[in-house]
Amino acid sequence: MSSPRLGATPSRTARTIILSLVGLLFAVPILAMIEFTFRDGLSGSYTLTHWTNLANPAVNAKYAPLATALANSGVLVVVTVLLVLVVLLPTMILVELRFPRLRRVLEFICIVPITVPAIVLVVGLVPVYSVVVKVAGSSIWSLGFAYGITVLPYAYRAIQANLGTVDVVTLSEAARSLGAGWATVLLRVILPNLRRGILAAAFISIAVVLGEFTIASLLNRVNLQTALVLISKSDPYVAVIFSLLALAFAFVLLLLIGRLSTVGSRRRKA
């Protein structure tokens, strides 16, 4: 009887069982949340009131802080994605083109935040933010610097996965030999080939920012998650509903990433 080869692809049955177990692990709490939003208190019956009240202006006035929190989270999303696109992306391209020996160093720096617990990260950021508040004020957008560090590992991996499949050195040298300037090389040659990785990094950053609670809470900032915690004390149904909507939004983003990966693979094969 021959033993299975190391690294062999699992059978269709094994994949089905694994995916079913993983899907069940995620589906049970989500289904429980959905069922909870339809409960009519402790009566044991179900109602649509908790969902229909979201369109009631009189009831919505009670949740005005949640609208502010959504706006704050939107600002944080924009700032965080801009940091990824303006700071991380050019750095990775520069290292790939000019300083290939620094790849390991950059990778180490980008992966470190995922190894540090959020509470420890906040302790280190407190003295930094005491200076940031004096220089830039205590506006919500300043929290984007902390979130930029938080999403660094995920954004780096998303971009690097795409960057590793593109020979940017050869492409840039070919474009330069044809008389293109560096701005043209970056905007018209390199970035179009990294579109899938850039979009994946942006979508993952959005999902992480919308789901972050610890840093915002300990730094006394209001975002979606901190507002949901406050609202849950007075109306847990609305808090769970908005948590489900946030999960659905993140799920759609992940589906888009998977779709982009599939389209990119088909184009390379064609």
ChimeraX attribute file (.defattr): number of C-alpha atoms within 10 A of each C-alpha:
attribute: neighborCount
match mode: 1-to-1
recipient: residues
	/A:1	3
	/A:2	4
	/A:3	5
	/A:4	9
	/A:5	7
	/A:6	6
	/A:7	6
	/A:8	7
	/A:9	10
	/A:10	10
	/A:11	8
	/A:12	9
	/A:13	9
	/A:14	11
	/A:15	12
	/A:16	12
	/A:17	11
	/A:18	12
	/A:19	12
	/A:20	13
	/A:21	12
	/A:22	11
	/A:23	11
	/A:24	12
	/A:25	11
	/A:26	11
	/A:27	13
	/A:28	11
	/A:29	11
	/A:30	15
	/A:31	11
	/A:32	10
	/A:33	16
	/A:34	15
	/A:35	11
	/A:36	16
	/A:37	22
	/A:38	17
	/A:39	17
	/A:40	15
	/A:41	12
	/A:42	7
	/A:43	7
	/A:44	7
	/A:45	9
	/A:46	14
	/A:47	12
	/A:48	11
	/A:49	12
	/A:50	16
	/A:51	14
	/A:52	9
	/A:53	13
	/A:54	14
	/A:55	10
	/A:56	10
	/A:57	10
	/A:58	10
	/A:59	11
	/A:60	14
	/A:61	11
	/A:62	10
	/A:63	17
	/A:64	10
	/A:65	18
	/A:66	23
	/A:67	15
	/A:68	15
	/A:69	20
	/A:70	17
	/A:71	16
	/A:72	19
	/A:73	24
	/A:74	18
	/A:75	17
	/A:76	24
	/A:77	24
	/A:78	16
	/A:79	19
	/A:80	28
	/A:81	25
	/A:82	15
	/A:83	18
	/A:84	22
	/A:85	16
	/A:86	11
	/A:87	12
	/A:88	20
	/A:89	19
	/A:90	14
	/A:91	14
	/A:92	20
	/A:93	20
	/A:94	12
	/A:95	14
	/A:96	18
	/A:97	15
	/A:98	10
	/A:99	11
	/A:100	14
	/A:101	10
	/A:102	13
	/A:103	13
	/A:104	10
	/A:105	10
	/A:106	16
	/A:107	15
	/A:108	12
	/A:109	12
	/A:110	20
	/A:111	19
	/A:112	13
	/A:113	17
	/A:114	15
	/A:115	9
	/A:116	12
	/A:117	10
	/A:118	17
	/A:119	12
	/A:120	10
	/A:121	18
	/A:122	20
	/A:123	13
	/A:124	11
	/A:125	16
	/A:126	13
	/A:127	10
	/A:128	12
	/A:129	20
	/A:130	12
	/A:131	11
	/A:132	16
	/A:133	12
	/A:134	9
	/A:135	9
	/A:136	11
	/A:137	13
	/A:138	15
	/A:139	10
	/A:140	18
	/A:141	19
	/A:142	19
	/A:143	22
	/A:144	21
	/A:145	16
	/A:146	17
	/A:147	22
	/A:148	23
	/A:149	18
	/A:150	25
	/A:151	25
	/A:152	23
	/A:153	21
	/A:154	20
	/A:155	27
	/A:156	21
	/A:157	17
	/A:158	21
	/A:159	23
	/A:160	20
	/A:161	13
	/A:162	18
	/A:163	21
	/A:164	11
	/A:165	11
	/A:166	14
	/A:167	13
	/A:168	21
	/A:169	14
	/A:170	11
	/A:171	15
	/A:172	20
	/A:173	14
	/A:174	14
	/A:175	19
	/A:176	14
	/A:177	10
	/A:178	9
	/A:179	11
	/A:180	16
	/A:181	12
	/A:182	13
	/A:183	9
	/A:184	14
	/A:185	19
	/A:186	17
	/A:187	11
	/A:188	13
	/A:189	18
	/A:190	20
	/A:191	17
	/A:192	11
	/A:193	19
	/A:194	20
	/A:195	16
	/A:196	23
	/A:197	23
	/A:198	24
	/A:199	18
	/A:200	24
	/A:201	26
	/A:202	26
	/A:203	22
	/A:204	20
	/A:205	25
	/A:206	22
	/A:207	20
	/A:208	17
	/A:209	25
	/A:210	20
	/A:211	18
	/A:212	18
	/A:213	20
	/A:214	16
	/A:215	21
	/A:216	19
	/A:217	16
	/A:218	13
	/A:219	14
	/A:220	12
	/A:221	19
	/A:222	21
	/A:223	29
	/A:224	26
	/A:225	25
	/A:226	21
	/A:227	21
	/A:228	24
	/A:229	16
	/A:230	14
	/A:231	19
	/A:232	14
	/A:233	10
	/A:234	10
	/A:235	14
	/A:236	15
	/A:237	22
	/A:238	19
	/A:239	21
	/A:240	19
	/A:241	20
	/A:242	15
	/A:243	18
	/A:244	17
	/A:245	12
	/A:246	17
	/A:247	16
	/A:248	12
	/A:249	15
	/A:250	19
	/A:251	13
	/A:252	14
	/A:253	19
	/A:254	16
	/A:255	12
	/A:256	15
	/A:257	21
	/A:258	14
	/A:259	13
	/A:260	17
	/A:261	16
	/A:262	11
	/A:263	12
	/A:264	16
	/A:265	11
	/A:266	10
	/A:267	9
	/A:268	8
	/A:269	6
	/A:270	6
